[in-house]
Amino acid sequence: MELLYRRTRLQPPTHGVLTFPSWRPQRAIDHILVTGALTCHDVRALPAALSDHLALSIELGIPEHALR
């Protein structure tokens, strides 16, 4: 993952959300990676019907200049 962060503008997660196993989450092995231009709010795990991982949900803040 460090190589990915060094060679792209993607940033490591600011905090981990436990997603595995879905029936008793103990590990944060799923991530949503974003660039530094976006701000992340309300990162959380959601139930996933037929998976051994929980789904991740994130609310993103997008800078005004990116909306034009």
Distance bins in CASP14 RR format, pairs under 12 A and 6 or more apart:
PFRMAT RR
TARGET T0000
AUTHOR 0000-0000-0000
RMODE 2
METHOD distances of the structure
MODEL  1
1 7 0 0 0 0 0 1 0 0 0 0 0
1 8 0 0 0 0 0 1 0 0 0 0 0
1 10 0 0 0 0 1 0 0 0 0 0 0
1 11 0 0 0 0 0 1 0 0 0 0 0
1 12 1 0 0 1 0 0 0 0 0 0 0
1 13 0 0 0 0 1 0 0 0 0 0 0
1 29 0 0 0 0 0 1 0 0 0 0 0
1 31 0 0 0 0 1 0 0 0 0 0 0
1 33 0 0 0 0 1 0 0 0 0 0 0
2 8 0 0 0 0 0 1 0 0 0 0 0
2 10 0 0 0 0 0 1 0 0 0 0 0
2 12 0 0 0 0 1 0 0 0 0 0 0
3 10 0 0 0 0 0 1 0 0 0 0 0
3 12 0 0 0 0 0 1 0 0 0 0 0
4 10 1 0 0 1 0 0 0 0 0 0 0
4 11 0 0 0 0 0 1 0 0 0 0 0
4 12 0 0 0 0 1 0 0 0 0 0 0
4 31 0 0 0 0 0 1 0 0 0 0 0
4 33 1 0 0 1 0 0 0 0 0 0 0
5 11 1 0 0 1 0 0 0 0 0 0 0
5 12 1 0 1 0 0 0 0 0 0 0 0
5 13 0 0 0 0 0 1 0 0 0 0 0
5 31 0 0 0 0 0 1 0 0 0 0 0
5 33 0 0 0 0 1 0 0 0 0 0 0
5 34 0 0 0 0 0 1 0 0 0 0 0
5 35 0 0 0 0 0 1 0 0 0 0 0
5 36 0 0 0 0 0 1 0 0 0 0 0
6 12 0 0 0 0 0 1 0 0 0 0 0
8 33 0 0 0 0 1 0 0 0 0 0 0
8 34 0 0 0 0 0 1 0 0 0 0 0
8 35 0 0 0 0 1 0 0 0 0 0 0
8 36 0 0 0 0 0 1 0 0 0 0 0
9 33 0 0 0 0 1 0 0 0 0 0 0
9 34 0 0 0 0 1 0 0 0 0 0 0
9 35 1 0 1 0 0 0 0 0 0 0 0
9 36 1 0 0 1 0 0 0 0 0 0 0
9 37 0 0 0 0 1 0 0 0 0 0 0
9 38 0 0 0 0 0 1 0 0 0 0 0
10 31 0 0 0 0 1 0 0 0 0 0 0
10 32 0 0 0 0 0 1 0 0 0 0 0
10 33 1 0 1 0 0 0 0 0 0 0 0
10 34 1 0 0 1 0 0 0 0 0 0 0
10 35 1 0 0 1 0 0 0 0 0 0 0
10 36 0 0 0 0 1 0 0 0 0 0 0
10 37 0 0 0 0 0 1 0 0 0 0 0
10 38 0 0 0 0 0 1 0 0 0 0 0
11 31 0 0 0 0 0 1 0 0 0 0 0
11 32 0 0 0 0 0 1 0 0 0 0 0
11 33 1 0 0 1 0 0 0 0 0 0 0
11 34 1 0 0 1 0 0 0 0 0 0 0
11 35 1 0 0 1 0 0 0 0 0 0 0
11 36 1 0 1 0 0 0 0 0 0 0 0
11 37 0 0 0 0 1 0 0 0 0 0 0
11 38 0 0 0 0 1 0 0 0 0 0 0
11 39 0 0 0 0 0 1 0 0 0 0 0
11 40 0 0 0 0 1 0 0 0 0 0 0
12 28 0 0 0 0 0 1 0 0 0 0 0
12 31 1 0 0 1 0 0 0 0 0 0 0
12 32 0 0 0 0 0 1 0 0 0 0 0
12 33 1 0 0 1 0 0 0 0 0 0 0
12 34 0 0 0 0 0 1 0 0 0 0 0
12 35 0 0 0 0 0 1 0 0 0 0 0
12 36 0 0 0 0 0 1 0 0 0 0 0
12 40 0 0 0 0 0 1 0 0 0 0 0
13 19 0 0 0 0 0 1 0 0 0 0 0
13 28 1 0 0 1 0 0 0 0 0 0 0
13 29 0 0 0 0 0 1 0 0 0 0 0
13 30 0 0 0 0 1 0 0 0 0 0 0
13 31 1 0 1 0 0 0 0 0 0 0 0
13 32 1 0 0 1 0 0 0 0 0 0 0
13 33 1 0 0 1 0 0 0 0 0 0 0
13 34 0 0 0 0 1 0 0 0 0 0 0
13 40 0 0 0 0 1 0 0 0 0 0 0
13 43 1 0 0 1 0 0 0 0 0 0 0
13 56 0 0 0 0 1 0 0 0 0 0 0
13 58 0 0 0 0 1 0 0 0 0 0 0
14 28 0 0 0 0 0 1 0 0 0 0 0
14 31 0 0 0 0 0 1 0 0 0 0 0
14 32 0 0 0 0 0 1 0 0 0 0 0
14 33 0 0 0 0 0 1 0 0 0 0 0
14 34 0 0 0 0 1 0 0 0 0 0 0
14 36 0 0 0 0 0 1 0 0 0 0 0
14 38 0 0 0 0 0 1 0 0 0 0 0
14 39 0 0 0 0 1 0 0 0 0 0 0
14 40 1 0 0 1 0 0 0 0 0 0 0
14 41 0 0 0 0 0 1 0 0 0 0 0
14 43 0 0 0 0 1 0 0 0 0 0 0
14 58 0 0 0 0 0 1 0 0 0 0 0
15 28 0 0 0 0 1 0 0 0 0 0 0
15 31 0 0 0 0 0 1 0 0 0 0 0
15 32 0 0 0 0 0 1 0 0 0 0 0
15 40 0 0 0 0 1 0 0 0 0 0 0
15 42 0 0 0 0 0 1 0 0 0 0 0
15 43 1 0 0 1 0 0 0 0 0 0 0
15 44 0 0 0 0 0 1 0 0 0 0 0
15 56 0 0 0 0 0 1 0 0 0 0 0
15 58 0 0 0 0 0 1 0 0 0 0 0
16 25 0 0 0 0 0 1 0 0 0 0 0
16 27 0 0 0 0 1 0 0 0 0 0 0
16 28 1 1 0 0 0 0 0 0 0 0 0
16 29 0 0 0 0 1 0 0 0 0 0 0
16 30 0 0 0 0 1 0 0 0 0 0 0
16 31 1 0 0 1 0 0 0 0 0 0 0
16 32 0 0 0 0 0 1 0 0 0 0 0
16 40 0 0 0 0 0 1 0 0 0 0 0
16 43 1 0 0 1 0 0 0 0 0 0 0
16 44 0 0 0 0 0 1 0 0 0 0 0
16 45 0 0 0 0 1 0 0 0 0 0 0
16 54 0 0 0 0 0 1 0 0 0 0 0
16 56 0 0 0 0 1 0 0 0 0 0 0
16 58 0 0 0 0 0 1 0 0 0 0 0
17 25 0 0 0 0 1 0 0 0 0 0 0
17 26 0 0 0 0 0 1 0 0 0 0 0
17 27 0 0 0 0 0 1 0 0 0 0 0
17 28 1 0 1 0 0 0 0 0 0 0 0
17 29 0 0 0 0 0 1 0 0 0 0 0
17 30 1 0 0 1 0 0 0 0 0 0 0
17 31 0 0 0 0 1 0 0 0 0 0 0
17 32 0 0 0 0 1 0 0 0 0 0 0
17 40 0 0 0 0 0 1 0 0 0 0 0
17 42 0 0 0 0 0 1 0 0 0 0 0
17 43 1 0 1 0 0 0 0 0 0 0 0
17 44 1 0 0 1 0 0 0 0 0 0 0
17 45 1 0 1 0 0 0 0 0 0 0 0
17 46 0 0 0 0 1 0 0 0 0 0 0
17 53 0 0 0 0 0 1 0 0 0 0 0
17 54 0 0 0 0 1 0 0 0 0 0 0
17 55 0 0 0 0 0 1 0 0 0 0 0
17 56 1 0 0 1 0 0 0 0 0 0 0
17 57 0 0 0 0 1 0 0 0 0 0 0
17 58 0 0 0 0 1 0 0 0 0 0 0
18 24 0 0 0 0 1 0 0 0 0 0 0
18 25 1 1 0 0 0 0 0 0 0 0 0
18 26 1 0 0 1 0 0 0 0 0 0 0
18 27 1 0 0 1 0 0 0 0 0 0 0
18 28 1 0 1 0 0 0 0 0 0 0 0
18 29 0 0 0 0 1 0 0 0 0 0 0
18 30 0 0 0 0 1 0 0 0 0 0 0
18 31 0 0 0 0 0 1 0 0 0 0 0
18 43 0 0 0 0 0 1 0 0 0 0 0
18 44 0 0 0 0 0 1 0 0 0 0 0
18 45 1 0 0 1 0 0 0 0 0 0 0
18 53 0 0 0 0 0 1 0 0 0 0 0
18 54 1 0 0 1 0 0 0 0 0 0 0
18 56 0 0 0 0 0 1 0 0 0 0 0
19 25 1 0 1 0 0 0 0 0 0 0 0
19 26 0 0 0 0 1 0 0 0 0 0 0
19 27 1 0 0 1 0 0 0 0 0 0 0
19 28 1 0 0 1 0 0 0 0 0 0 0
19 29 1 0 0 1 0 0 0 0 0 0 0
19 30 1 0 1 0 0 0 0 0 0 0 0
19 31 0 0 0 0 1 0 0 0 0 0 0
19 32 0 0 0 0 0 1 0 0 0 0 0
19 43 0 0 0 0 0 1 0 0 0 0 0
19 44 0 0 0 0 1 0 0 0 0 0 0
19 45 1 0 1 0 0 0 0 0 0 0 0
19 46 0 0 0 0 1 0 0 0 0 0 0
19 47 0 0 0 0 0 1 0 0 0 0 0
19 48 0 0 0 0 1 0 0 0 0 0 0
19 51 0 0 0 0 1 0 0 0 0 0 0
19 52 0 0 0 0 1 0 0 0 0 0 0
19 53 1 0 1 0 0 0 0 0 0 0 0
19 54 1 0 1 0 0 0 0 0 0 0 0
19 55 1 0 0 1 0 0 0 0 0 0 0
19 56 1 0 0 1 0 0 0 0 0 0 0
19 57 0 0 0 0 0 1 0 0 0 0 0
20 26 1 0 0 1 0 0 0 0 0 0 0
20 27 1 0 1 0 0 0 0 0 0 0 0
20 28 1 0 0 1 0 0 0 0 0 0 0
20 29 1 0 1 0 0 0 0 0 0 0 0
20 30 1 0 0 1 0 0 0 0 0 0 0
20 31 0 0 0 0 0 1 0 0 0 0 0
20 45 0 0 0 0 1 0 0 0 0 0 0
20 48 0 0 0 0 0 1 0 0 0 0 0
20 51 0 0 0 0 1 0 0 0 0 0 0
20 52 1 0 0 1 0 0 0 0 0 0 0
20 53 1 0 1 0 0 0 0 0 0 0 0
20 54 1 0 0 1 0 0 0 0 0 0 0
20 55 0 0 0 0 0 1 0 0 0 0 0
20 56 0 0 0 0 0 1 0 0 0 0 0
21 27 1 0 0 1 0 0 0 0 0 0 0
21 29 0 0 0 0 1 0 0 0 0 0 0
21 30 0 0 0 0 0 1 0 0 0 0 0
21 45 0 0 0 0 0 1 0 0 0 0 0
21 48 0 0 0 0 0 1 0 0 0 0 0
21 51 0 0 0 0 1 0 0 0 0 0 0
21 52 1 0 1 0 0 0 0 0 0 0 0
21 53 1 0 0 1 0 0 0 0 0 0 0
21 54 0 0 0 0 1 0 0 0 0 0 0
22 29 0 0 0 0 0 1 0 0 0 0 0
22 30 0 0 0 0 0 1 0 0 0 0 0
22 45 0 0 0 0 1 0 0 0 0 0 0
22 46 0 0 0 0 0 1 0 0 0 0 0
22 47 1 0 0 1 0 0 0 0 0 0 0
22 48 1 0 1 0 0 0 0 0 0 0 0
22 49 0 0 0 0 1 0 0 0 0 0 0
22 50 0 0 0 0 1 0 0 0 0 0 0
22 51 1 0 0 1 0 0 0 0 0 0 0
22 52 1 0 1 0 0 0 0 0 0 0 0
22 53 1 0 1 0 0 0 0 0 0 0 0
22 54 1 0 1 0 0 0 0 0 0 0 0
22 55 0 0 0 0 1 0 0 0 0 0 0
22 56 0 0 0 0 0 1 0 0 0 0 0
23 47 0 0 0 0 0 1 0 0 0 0 0
23 48 0 0 0 0 0 1 0 0 0 0 0
23 51 0 0 0 0 0 1 0 0 0 0 0
23 52 1 0 0 1 0 0 0 0 0 0 0
23 53 0 0 0 0 0 1 0 0 0 0 0
23 54 0 0 0 0 1 0 0 0 0 0 0
24 52 0 0 0 0 0 1 0 0 0 0 0
24 54 0 0 0 0 0 1 0 0 0 0 0
25 44 0 0 0 0 0 1 0 0 0 0 0
25 45 1 0 0 1 0 0 0 0 0 0 0
25 46 0 0 0 0 0 1 0 0 0 0 0
25 47 0 0 0 0 0 1 0 0 0 0 0
25 48 0 0 0 0 0 1 0 0 0 0 0
25 51 0 0 0 0 0 1 0 0 0 0 0
25 52 0 0 0 0 0 1 0 0 0 0 0
25 53 0 0 0 0 1 0 0 0 0 0 0
25 54 1 0 0 1 0 0 0 0 0 0 0
25 55 0 0 0 0 0 1 0 0 0 0 0
25 56 0 0 0 0 0 1 0 0 0 0 0
26 45 0 0 0 0 0 1 0 0 0 0 0
26 53 0 0 0 0 0 1 0 0 0 0 0
26 54 0 0 0 0 0 1 0 0 0 0 0
27 45 0 0 0 0 0 1 0 0 0 0 0
27 52 0 0 0 0 0 1 0 0 0 0 0
27 53 0 0 0 0 1 0 0 0 0 0 0
27 54 0 0 0 0 0 1 0 0 0 0 0
28 43 0 0 0 0 0 1 0 0 0 0 0
28 44 0 0 0 0 0 1 0 0 0 0 0
28 45 0 0 0 0 1 0 0 0 0 0 0
28 53 0 0 0 0 0 1 0 0 0 0 0
28 54 0 0 0 0 0 1 0 0 0 0 0
28 56 0 0 0 0 1 0 0 0 0 0 0
29 45 0 0 0 0 0 1 0 0 0 0 0
29 52 0 0 0 0 0 1 0 0 0 0 0
29 53 1 0 0 1 0 0 0 0 0 0 0
29 54 0 0 0 0 0 1 0 0 0 0 0
29 56 0 0 0 0 0 1 0 0 0 0 0
30 43 0 0 0 0 0 1 0 0 0 0 0
30 44 0 0 0 0 0 1 0 0 0 0 0
30 45 0 0 0 0 1 0 0 0 0 0 0
30 46 0 0 0 0 0 1 0 0 0 0 0
30 48 0 0 0 0 0 1 0 0 0 0 0
30 51 0 0 0 0 0 1 0 0 0 0 0
30 52 0 0 0 0 0 1 0 0 0 0 0
30 53 1 0 1 0 0 0 0 0 0 0 0
30 54 1 0 0 1 0 0 0 0 0 0 0
30 55 0 0 0 0 1 0 0 0 0 0 0
30 56 1 0 1 0 0 0 0 0 0 0 0
30 57 0 0 0 0 0 1 0 0 0 0 0
30 58 0 0 0 0 0 1 0 0 0 0 0
31 40 0 0 0 0 0 1 0 0 0 0 0
31 43 0 0 0 0 1 0 0 0 0 0 0
31 45 0 0 0 0 0 1 0 0 0 0 0
31 53 0 0 0 0 0 1 0 0 0 0 0
31 56 1 0 0 1 0 0 0 0 0 0 0
31 58 0 0 0 0 1 0 0 0 0 0 0
32 38 0 0 0 0 0 1 0 0 0 0 0
32 40 1 0 0 1 0 0 0 0 0 0 0
32 41 0 0 0 0 0 1 0 0 0 0 0
32 42 0 0 0 0 0 1 0 0 0 0 0
32 43 1 0 0 1 0 0 0 0 0 0 0
32 44 0 0 0 0 0 1 0 0 0 0 0
32 45 0 0 0 0 0 1 0 0 0 0 0
32 55 0 0 0 0 0 1 0 0 0 0 0
32 56 1 0 1 0 0 0 0 0 0 0 0
32 57 0 0 0 0 1 0 0 0 0 0 0
32 58 1 0 1 0 0 0 0 0 0 0 0
32 59 0 0 0 0 0 1 0 0 0 0 0
32 60 0 0 0 0 1 0 0 0 0 0 0
33 40 0 0 0 0 0 1 0 0 0 0 0
33 43 0 0 0 0 0 1 0 0 0 0 0
33 56 0 0 0 0 0 1 0 0 0 0 0
33 58 0 0 0 0 0 1 0 0 0 0 0
33 60 0 0 0 0 0 1 0 0 0 0 0
34 40 1 0 0 1 0 0 0 0 0 0 0
34 41 0 0 0 0 0 1 0 0 0 0 0
34 43 0 0 0 0 0 1 0 0 0 0 0
34 56 0 0 0 0 0 1 0 0 0 0 0
34 58 1 0 0 1 0 0 0 0 0 0 0
34 59 0 0 0 0 0 1 0 0 0 0 0
34 60 1 0 0 1 0 0 0 0 0 0 0
34 61 0 0 0 0 1 0 0 0 0 0 0
34 62 0 0 0 0 0 1 0 0 0 0 0
35 60 0 0 0 0 0 1 0 0 0 0 0
35 61 0 0 0 0 0 1 0 0 0 0 0
35 62 0 0 0 0 0 1 0 0 0 0 0
35 63 0 0 0 0 0 1 0 0 0 0 0
35 66 0 0 0 0 0 1 0 0 0 0 0
36 60 0 0 0 0 0 1 0 0 0 0 0
36 61 0 0 0 0 0 1 0 0 0 0 0
36 62 0 0 0 0 0 1 0 0 0 0 0
36 63 0 0 0 0 1 0 0 0 0 0 0
36 66 0 0 0 0 0 1 0 0 0 0 0
37 60 0 0 0 0 0 1 0 0 0 0 0
37 61 0 0 0 0 1 0 0 0 0 0 0
37 62 0 0 0 0 1 0 0 0 0 0 0
37 63 1 0 1 0 0 0 0 0 0 0 0
37 64 0 0 0 0 0 1 0 0 0 0 0
37 65 0 0 0 0 1 0 0 0 0 0 0
37 66 1 0 0 1 0 0 0 0 0 0 0
37 67 0 0 0 0 0 1 0 0 0 0 0
38 58 0 0 0 0 1 0 0 0 0 0 0
38 59 0 0 0 0 0 1 0 0 0 0 0
38 60 1 0 1 0 0 0 0 0 0 0 0
38 61 1 0 1 0 0 0 0 0 0 0 0
38 62 1 0 0 1 0 0 0 0 0 0 0
38 63 1 0 0 1 0 0 0 0 0 0 0
38 66 0 0 0 0 1 0 0 0 0 0 0
39 58 0 0 0 0 0 1 0 0 0 0 0
39 59 0 0 0 0 1 0 0 0 0 0 0
39 60 1 0 0 1 0 0 0 0 0 0 0
39 61 1 0 1 0 0 0 0 0 0 0 0
39 62 0 0 0 0 1 0 0 0 0 0 0
39 63 0 0 0 0 1 0 0 0 0 0 0
39 66 0 0 0 0 0 1 0 0 0 0 0
40 56 0 0 0 0 0 1 0 0 0 0 0
40 57 0 0 0 0 0 1 0 0 0 0 0
40 58 1 0 1 0 0 0 0 0 0 0 0
40 59 1 0 0 1 0 0 0 0 0 0 0
40 60 1 0 0 1 0 0 0 0 0 0 0
40 61 1 0 0 1 0 0 0 0 0 0 0
40 62 0 0 0 0 0 1 0 0 0 0 0
41 57 0 0 0 0 0 1 0 0 0 0 0
41 58 1 0 0 1 0 0 0 0 0 0 0
41 59 1 0 1 0 0 0 0 0 0 0 0
41 60 1 0 0 1 0 0 0 0 0 0 0
41 61 1 0 0 1 0 0 0 0 0 0 0
41 62 0 0 0 0 0 1 0 0 0 0 0
42 56 0 0 0 0 0 1 0 0 0 0 0
42 57 1 0 0 1 0 0 0 0 0 0 0
42 58 1 0 0 1 0 0 0 0 0 0 0
42 59 1 0 1 0 0 0 0 0 0 0 0
42 60 0 0 0 0 1 0 0 0 0 0 0
42 61 0 0 0 0 0 1 0 0 0 0 0
43 54 0 0 0 0 0 1 0 0 0 0 0
43 55 0 0 0 0 0 1 0 0 0 0 0
43 56 1 0 0 1 0 0 0 0 0 0 0
43 57 1 0 0 1 0 0 0 0 0 0 0
43 58 1 0 1 0 0 0 0 0 0 0 0
43 59 1 0 0 1 0 0 0 0 0 0 0
43 60 0 0 0 0 1 0 0 0 0 0 0
44 54 0 0 0 0 1 0 0 0 0 0 0
44 55 0 0 0 0 1 0 0 0 0 0 0
44 56 1 0 0 1 0 0 0 0 0 0 0
44 57 1 0 1 0 0 0 0 0 0 0 0
44 58 1 0 0 1 0 0 0 0 0 0 0
44 59 0 0 0 0 1 0 0 0 0 0 0
45 51 0 0 0 0 0 1 0 0 0 0 0
45 53 0 0 0 0 1 0 0 0 0 0 0
45 54 1 1 0 0 0 0 0 0 0 0 0
45 55 1 0 0 1 0 0 0 0 0 0 0
45 56 1 0 0 1 0 0 0 0 0 0 0
45 57 1 0 0 1 0 0 0 0 0 0 0
45 58 0 0 0 0 0 1 0 0 0 0 0
46 53 0 0 0 0 0 1 0 0 0 0 0
46 54 1 0 0 1 0 0 0 0 0 0 0
46 55 1 0 1 0 0 0 0 0 0 0 0
46 56 1 0 0 1 0 0 0 0 0 0 0
46 57 1 0 1 0 0 0 0 0 0 0 0
46 58 0 0 0 0 0 1 0 0 0 0 0
47 53 0 0 0 0 0 1 0 0 0 0 0
47 54 1 0 0 1 0 0 0 0 0 0 0
47 55 1 0 0 1 0 0 0 0 0 0 0
47 56 0 0 0 0 0 1 0 0 0 0 0
47 57 0 0 0 0 0 1 0 0 0 0 0
48 54 1 0 1 0 0 0 0 0 0 0 0
48 55 1 0 1 0 0 0 0 0 0 0 0
48 56 0 0 0 0 1 0 0 0 0 0 0
48 57 0 0 0 0 0 1 0 0 0 0 0
49 55 0 0 0 0 1 0 0 0 0 0 0
60 66 0 0 0 0 0 1 0 0 0 0 0
60 67 0 0 0 0 0 1 0 0 0 0 0
61 67 0 0 0 0 0 1 0 0 0 0 0
62 68 0 0 0 0 0 1 0 0 0 0 0
END
